[in-house]
Every structure is written in structure tokens, then in C-alpha cells.
Amino acid sequence: MANDVYTGFWVDWEKGRSKGATLTLPQEQGFVLVSFLTLFVQFSGACFWRVVCFIIHQRRSTTAPRDGLFQQQQIILRNAITAPNALWNLGRSTLAWRGHVESPFRHAMALILITVIHMCFFGVAGLFSSQIASTGGGSALVRSEVCGYPKEISNVRAQEAYNLGGDELITFNSEVLLGRLTLTKSATYARSCYNNPIDSGATDCNIYINTYLEGINASAVDNATCPFGGKSCGTSNSVRYDSGHISSSKHLGINFPESEDVSIRRVTSCAPIDSEQYATDWKANRIEAFGKKTKTSVRFWEFGQGPSGCRATIPQNMTDDTTFCVSQYQRDYWQPPYTVLAVTAYVDNATASDFKPISDFQRGDADVTLISIFSKAKYTDVVDDPLFNAHNNSWTVGSNAKNFSTPTTDLSVLGCAEQYQFCNTANTKCTKLTGLYAALKTVENGELQLSPQQAAIFRVIWRAAWAMVLQWATTILDNSLLLAQDFVFTMKSTTSSPLPPNQWVQEAHNLHNLSLAVLQRRVNEFSSPENFNIRPGLNSLKQINVTTDPHELIICQLQKIRSTAHVSVSVLGMCVILGVGSILILLDWTFIQQIFWFRSVTHLRQAKKADWQATGVLQLHRQALEARAVGPWNVGDYLFPVLVERGRSFLGLGVRHDVPEHGSFQREGSESSLKAPADKSGQYSAISEEISMEPMGDQKGRRHYSRT
């Protein structure tokens, strides 16, 4: 599949219009956006922290005397830029006042707890802000220059290439190759992502909107009754795998609202067949199809007339109900460890069927597939599995002769019943659980009352279901369909490790999983067909029957996949982060000013206002300098007091000088107030004496002096 991805805004209808609003970006741009949102959360948290500090500071502010720890805590709250900075200073202040005030930890505990809660809340918010974006294979809409399914010829399964020519041969060539590519990739996907839960999180499994299909009320039963009549089953139990109702939108990724949803359900029931009761004796003097011998022995299995399953002799030599056959030539000279042939009987479609089943295998509510396995495998130990049963001994020649176990029967058969059900999710109308073509007739008769868009979705899904039938899989994949093939030593060898006693259950489960994997892939291939050269000068996209139906064209634009090369961001989550964060930032910029404006109008709580204004770090700096006769100051802006005199220079608070003309105090203070011990080098010395501080006396911004 060509996974070009749409970038921009779109709606994921599985989540609804609001929650599903999504922005998809290339990975680099997506990471920048996610990083910005994370930083924005932290910045807005810092802004909100200043509001929290103001509220706590004003709540605690009082005109009554308080100890030194309380006063330092007020100054910390007034000047803490971030919560971590406040936590650090509150902790250090508490430790410093041990032994100087009563119960410093008890007095600081509430402030520390509030600070920690704030840090944790915005820390978690920062982590969750990154969760609004899917960076490891999130949902995206696929884009392709071509949309549709491959061109077809009628009854492709019955055609042979040597009977075709011209455009028909090209169409047959492309249809088979594209079908084989779909099946081989689906088989690999089923083994990795369905059969092996450990590997289901691998990158190769992160393709479709759901790693594997598991619809509503899906189930797996390993003790079901035999799906066929008579005493046909070779075991007391069979298996039944029900996919549940697979939603076209939720599970298959066709992105429409629930009102346009269509569901498909697949049920696979399988059991080993007691093939010997349907087998004839060896028939002599038959023409051999493989070895070209005129007289040979052939054995027939009679499940119903269907010559396509018997290739060892010509049709004229077969019995009336021949389905499968094995010749003596195959027994003596056949090389592959397993040879797989299958026949299918469809409900309501004799043309597509391979055989006419006898009464034991006739089902009016299911398509019946019989899979024959001719085994030449030699196992290193006995096999008790009913499908691959091997208890015959086979000795190799030579001094190092070994005993191998060979199949007990000449031919083993796995019988499966395939059933389908389609539903209109909007009105809950469903077809019966029946064969594929029978379900098609029900829908075409209008019994589900599908909308035009639902009808288009159904056509896409039904064509995908047509490709998921076991008849097509066995034709294309042959012996590679079997999991037992994995136990064979080499590609050219017939020697195999022994198989577990429930191997047939694993094979049946794999067949069901393969069908679901084909359904997933085929639906996605409609919107994004395979792009490769079928032969020199012929690209596969040229062999796509491009749809012109307007409703199917909409589907082409709304197929969801997963893309590791893109980042999809929730628009709702992004708006919440930007909206709430902006409010917190504006609150920081306007809340304190508005509170002070209200107090200036009402003249309420002026002492609290003065406490906040006077303990700002630059106001404390101004007051310290005024204590050293540096002034006058303009305090019109209480956050940033400035000297009235233009270009005035003065020494910092941490240094003094013994030469008066170099000090900043000569002009503002008396000489006696400036005297201090000087070191021998005549350089600056640290101020060690206590500086007396006076509160700011004028809150209206007038120039003034403050002397000690």
C-alpha cells in the first residue's frame, strides 16, 4: 500500500465531532508543536503560581507583629518566580530558623504542601499535554493518486493463463499477482500480529487503525459441535471462531459517523474429517496425470463431485462423487512434504463453487470448504494430532539407519464452514448468518435499508470479504498456508520435527486470523492500492479499476491508517491547553492590578496593599540604598523604582570604600555616617553592620527621602 498521508485538520468520527477534531503534521513539525505545548503548560503554571502566591501573601498579611520566619516567608511568597524556587527557599528558611522560633516546621508545612501540590499538578499537566498527540503511529488519513480494486476477469479461480491472451492475460496476470501479494503479506501479518501477542506491538503491526480485528461479542470456542452432518468429523469436538461485529469505522478505519456505519461478522467453524470413511479402495488401470503412465493405481475421496481437487488422473477415470485423489506415483515419487488442495461450495452460487457436496457436507447457511493435505513428511517422532497423525514407521537405509514416523493415512482433510453477516448499524437490521453470496443477495434486495453512503461502504467491504475466503487463500498460498510447514527442516527436505497434538486447532485458528488480516489489508488497498511494476513497462496502478462512484470516492479520502512518520494532535486538547493557559497568563498579568485598583477606589485593606508593594525585591533594594542615603527615588511604578537624578552612579550594597569622594554617600549623608574600617590595601570591604530598614511612607508615587 502506498501510504501517502493527508496533513492538516480533519475529524476522527470514531471520537465524535468535538473530541475527534485532529491536526496531522509531519513528524518534525509535530514534535515542535508538542514541545511548545509542554513548555506553554509550564509557563502558564509559573504565571498561575504568582497568582497563588499573591492570594496566600494577602491572606497572611497583617499589621500585628510576627516573628522573623513569618516575615521571611512573606518576602519569599512575594518574590518567588517559580514554585520550585519557592519550595527551595521555604525549606532553607525553615531550617535556618530552627531554635530561633517556635515550631518552624509546623508553621511552614502548609506553605510547603501547597507548593508541592502546585508543582505536582502542573508537572502532571505537562506530561498529559504530550498525550494529546500520537507520536508512535497515530491515526491519519491516507492519500493516493489512484483509488479502487484491481481489474478482474470473470470466474478468475477457474481460469488458466495458457487459455487467455491479449488484455485478458494482462488483467489475469495483474489480478493474480496483486491477490498473491495481498495474501502473502496478510499471512505474514497474521502470524506476527494475530498469532503471536508478544510481537503485536512491533512496528510491522502498527499499520492499520487496529492491530487485529476483534469485533463486538467476538468469541473462540474449542469444544463446539461438528459443523457437518453424519459422523463426518474425526474428533469429538470442533473449533468455532467468531470475529464479532466488525465496524467499518471503528475497526476497519473507514472514517464516517456512526449513522453511516456498516458491520461485517465472520464465523469460521472447523474440524478434522474422518476421511477414510469417504475413501475408495485403490483403483487399478487408471491413467496417471503426473507420471504420464498409462496404467497406475489411484485412490479417490468422495465428498461430492468436483474434479478440480483431483489432479492425479483425468476426469474420465474418476468416480461420480470424486473430490480428491492420490495416485501411487505420488506416494512413490512426490517430493514436497505437504501438498494442499481445497474445494469450496457456496450457498446460492453454483458457478463460483468447486464441488457439489454430498449430504453430509451440505449447508444451507454456510459456505463449505474442504482442505486436503497430502503429506510426505517424515517426523522424528510420532504425531498424535488427528489431522497430521503419523504412527507408521519408516526406516532409512545404511549403517546409521533411523526410524521416522510417517502419516497414518494417505490423505487428511480439514473441513471448515464459513459464515458471514452484514448489519446496518444505524437501524440494527442484519442479514442472516449465512454464506457470502447469500448475504450479498439479501443486501441487494434492500432488506438492510442502507443509505447511499452505506451502500458504497458495503460494496468495498464485500469485495474485501470476497478475497478473505479460504478458497482463494488455498489456491494462492498452497502448502505455505500451513503452520506445520515451519517445522520442516529445509525447503527441499521432507524431514520434520514432530507436531503438537493440537496442531489442527492452531491451523484452524490461523486460517481464521488470515481471513481477518486479508479483510484489513483489502479494505485499505481500496484507498491506497499497491504500487509496483507487474512487468516491465506495466505499473500495477494502471491495472486498477478506478472508481467513479461519488460515494466510493468519498471513502477514498476518508480511510484511516497509522503513520509513524506523522504526528496527530487532538485539536480539542490543544485548544484546552492554549485556552486555559492563556487565562492563567492573563490572570497573572491583570489580577493583582485589578485588585489594587479596586482597593484604591474603595480604600479597603490598604495595609495589605502596602505590604505587597513594599516587599518586592526592587523595593527592598531601594529601601536598602535609601538607608545608605542613595536617593531620591521615583516610585510611581512600585515594581520598578528609579532614581530621580539622571545618570547617577553608586556602589552596590555589598561594598564600601574608605575614600569619601569615591562613595555615593558623600552627597546624601553625613560624613560620620559613612565611616567604616578600611582594609590595609585601601580597597572595598564587606558591609557587616546591620542596616536599619524603614517602610515606604508614600504610596502615591511622589519623590521623597527616607533617612535612618
Number of C-alpha atoms within 10 A of each C-alpha: 17 17 20 14 20 19 17 13 15 18 21 26 19 17 12 13 14 14 15 17 19 25 21 26 21 17 17 11 13 21 17 11 18 21 15 14 20 19 14 19 26 19 18 22 24 23 22 24 23 24 20 17 24 20 14 16 20 18 10 12 20 13 8 5 8 10 10 13 21 19 14 16 21 22 19 22 29 23 19 21 15 20 24 15 14 23 21 12 18 24 16 11 20 21 12 13 15 13 9 11 15 12 12 18 17 10 15 17 14 11 18 19 12 16 22 15 12 19 20 12 12 19 16 12 17 20 12 14 23 20 14 19 23 21 20 16 19 22 26 31 26 23 20 18 11 20 23 22 25 24 16 17 13 10 9 13 15 11 12 10 11 7 8 13 11 7 9 16 16 18 19 22 17 25 22 17 15 21 18 17 14 22 26 19 14 24 24 14 24 25 18 18 23 24 17 12 11 10 14 19 13 13 11 14 18 20 22 23 24 17 21 21 22 18 19 14 10 16 13 15 13 13 11 16 17 24 23 21 13 9 13 20 22 19 15 12 17 23 22 25 21 21 23 19 22 24 24 24 24 22 22 24 26 32 24 24 17 17 13 20 23 29 25 22 21 26 22 25 27 33 30 28 25 19 21 17 12 16 19 15 11 15 14 13 13 21 21 22 16 13 15 12 13 10 11 19 18 24 23 23 25 23 23 24 19 22 22 16 22 22 17 26 23 13 15 10 15 23 15 13 19 26 29 31 23 20 27 17 18 16 13 9 10 16 15 15 21 21 17 20 21 25 28 27 27 26 22 18 13 12 11 18 21 23 25 20 23 13 12 14 23 19 19 13 20 25 28 30 25 28 22 25 23 25 24 22 25 24 24 16 17 22 24 16 17 21 29 29 19 24 17 15 17 15 10 11 9 7 6 7 10 12 16 21 22 23 23 17 16 17 22 23 26 23 27 30 25 24 24 25 22 28 24 26 20 17 11 10 14 20 19 15 18 24 25 25 19 24 23 19 13 15 21 13 10 10 13 22 17 23 14 13 19 23 21 20 25 23 15 22 24 20 15 23 22 17 19 27 23 26 23 20 23 20 16 19 15 16 19 16 20 21 17 22 18 12 14 20 12 11 10 10 14 19 19 21 18 22 20 14 15 14 20 24 18 15 18 25 20 20 25 27 26 28 24 25 27 27 25 26 23 27 25 27 23 27 31 26 25 21 14 13 13 18 11 6 7 13 15 19 22 15 20 21 14 16 15 10 9 12 15 23 16 17 20 26 18 23 25 28 22 26 27 18 15 25 28 29 26 22 21 17 20 19 11 13 21 16 12 13 21 17 15 23 21 14 18 20 15 12 15 16 12 12 11 18 12 12 15 13 8 10 11 12 14 14 14 19 18 18 20 20 19 23 23 19 17 17 20 18 14 24 25 17 22 23 19 21 22 25 25 19 20 17 22 15 12 18 14 13 16 18 16 14 11 7 6 10 11 11 14 9 12 10 13 23 21 17 14 14 10 12 16 22 22 17 13 15 17 11 11 8 12 19 13 14 14 15 11 6 6 11 12 15 15 12 13 9 7 6 13 12 15 15 13 19 11 12 15 10 13 12 14 15 15 20 16 12
